[in-house]
Amino acid sequence: MTGFYYENETFKDLQLAEEDLSKREFVECTFQQCDFTETDLSGSDFIDCSFEGCNLSLIKLEETGLKNITFKSCKLLGVDFQPCSDFLLKLKFEECQLDFANFHKKKLSNTSFLDCRLESVEFQETDLSGANFELSQLTNANFHRTNLEGADFRTALSYRIDPNQNRIKGAKFSLNGIHGLLEQFQIEIS
């Protein structure tokens, strides 16, 4: 990638691991089966883009704009979303691996995490109001002072959420997942 502005392009099978792709703009672009492992995307802007089957593990997102971005069947291990730009931030994840990702203090209301693996993910002080965690695995995910109002956990798995430390008004949970809300009280449910 030699240019700095790309619009309506499809990129397929690119090997961009550890590359410097900072300060670029991508509008309505599609990335398919690309390897971005440890790539520096700092200061770049992605608008209405989709990533399909890509490896984005450990990418650098310092002041990166992620505006209406869809990740499908992607690997995003250890990605720190905290330093990315908050301006028009909108994300959707489907069938993604997000283990050890960090969303600390991000505003992610109405974000979809559909059939994702979110093991040991940091959601401390994150706004996840109206978020959807359909069929997602949340083993050891950290919810602390998180806004979960109206979030949907009905089919989510292995979550532990302390109702005393998080805002959960209107959130949806299944009877099968109730232990994830009551575990810290050390009571037995049968």
TAGINOR-V604068 format. One record per residue. N is the residue number from 1. RES is the residue in three letters. PSI is psi in whole degrees, 0 to 359 (999 if undefined). NEAR is the number of other ideal C-beta (glycine too) atoms within 12 Angstrom. D_LAST is the distance of its C-alpha to the last C-alpha in whole Angstrom. Layout:
n = [N N]
res = [RES RES]
psi = [PSI PSI]
near = [NEAR NEAR]
d_last = [D_LAST D_LAST]
This chain:
n = [1 2 3 4 5 6 7 8 9 10 11 12 13 14 15 16 17 18 19 20 21 22 23 24 25 26 27 28 29 30 31 32 33 34 35 36 37 38 39 40 41 42 43 44 45 46 47 48 49 50 51 52 53 54 55 56 57 58 59 60 61 62 63 64 65 66 67 68 69 70 71 72 73 74 75 76 77 78 79 80 81 82 83 84 85 86 87 88 89 90 91 92 93 94 95 96 97 98 99 100 101 102 103 104 105 106 107 108 109 110 111 112 113 114 115 116 117 118 119 120 121 122 123 124 125 126 127 128 129 130 131 132 133 134 135 136 137 138 139 140 141 142 143 144 145 146 147 148 149 150 151 152 153 154 155 156 157 158 159 160 161 162 163 164 165 166 167 168 169 170 171 172 173 174 175 176 177 178 179 180 181 182 183 184 185 186 187 188 189 190]
res = [MET THR GLY PHE TYR TYR GLU ASN GLU THR PHE LYS ASP LEU GLN LEU ALA GLU GLU ASP LEU SER LYS ARG GLU PHE VAL GLU CYS THR PHE GLN GLN CYS ASP PHE THR GLU THR ASP LEU SER GLY SER ASP PHE ILE ASP CYS SER PHE GLU GLY CYS ASN LEU SER LEU ILE LYS LEU GLU GLU THR GLY LEU LYS ASN ILE THR PHE LYS SER CYS LYS LEU LEU GLY VAL ASP PHE GLN PRO CYS SER ASP PHE LEU LEU LYS LEU LYS PHE GLU GLU CYS GLN LEU ASP PHE ALA ASN PHE HIS LYS LYS LYS LEU SER ASN THR SER PHE LEU ASP CYS ARG LEU GLU SER VAL GLU PHE GLN GLU THR ASP LEU SER GLY ALA ASN PHE GLU LEU SER GLN LEU THR ASN ALA ASN PHE HIS ARG THR ASN LEU GLU GLY ALA ASP PHE ARG THR ALA LEU SER TYR ARG ILE ASP PRO ASN GLN ASN ARG ILE LYS GLY ALA LYS PHE SER LEU ASN GLY ILE HIS GLY LEU LEU GLU GLN PHE GLN ILE GLU ILE SER]
psi = [111 339 178 352 128 134 134 41 153 127 127 138 33 138 98 19 132 17 162 103 36 157 50 165 130 120 124 45 153 134 123 127 42 147 110 17 123 24 142 110 17 136 1 160 127 120 122 46 160 144 125 119 28 154 112 26 135 26 155 129 35 113 31 135 124 90 104 65 135 130 122 127 42 156 119 51 131 20 129 102 349 317 358 159 139 345 116 26 122 122 152 133 132 123 43 156 116 25 138 19 158 117 24 124 16 151 102 39 141 18 140 129 89 118 48 157 119 52 132 36 143 113 23 129 27 144 103 27 132 6 155 121 37 121 20 144 121 35 125 19 139 109 109 123 41 141 108 19 125 3 153 110 14 324 8 156 145 29 153 116 123 112 339 342 359 155 115 12 127 0 153 129 151 160 324 332 5 331 332 342 335 356 320 344 355 45 158 130 129 999]
near = [24 8 14 16 17 24 19 14 21 20 29 17 15 25 17 26 20 18 22 20 34 21 19 31 26 35 21 20 32 28 37 22 23 34 27 38 26 22 32 25 43 22 22 36 33 39 27 22 39 30 41 27 26 38 33 44 26 25 42 29 38 19 21 38 31 39 25 22 43 29 40 29 25 36 32 39 26 25 41 28 37 26 25 36 26 23 14 17 32 27 44 29 40 29 26 39 32 40 26 25 41 29 38 25 24 33 27 37 22 22 40 29 41 28 23 38 33 41 24 22 41 30 40 23 24 37 29 44 24 22 41 30 41 26 26 38 29 37 21 19 39 28 39 22 22 36 32 41 21 21 38 30 38 21 23 37 27 25 42 28 35 22 22 14 20 32 24 28 14 15 31 24 26 20 13 16 27 21 22 34 29 20 18 17 15 8 11 8 14 5]
d_last = [58 61 61 59 58 57 56 55 54 52 52 51 50 52 51 51 49 50 53 54 53 53 55 55 54 52 52 50 50 48 47 46 45 47 46 46 45 46 48 50 49 50 52 51 50 48 48 47 46 44 43 42 41 42 42 42 40 41 44 45 45 47 48 47 47 44 45 43 42 40 38 37 36 38 37 37 36 36 38 39 39 39 43 44 45 43 46 45 42 40 38 36 34 33 32 33 32 32 31 32 34 34 34 35 36 37 37 35 34 33 33 31 29 29 27 28 27 27 26 27 29 30 29 30 32 32 32 30 30 30 29 27 25 24 23 24 22 22 21 23 24 26 25 27 29 28 29 26 27 27 25 23 20 19 19 20 18 17 18 18 19 20 20 23 25 25 26 23 25 25 23 21 17 15 11 11 12 11 10 14 14 12 13 16 15 13 10 7 4 0]
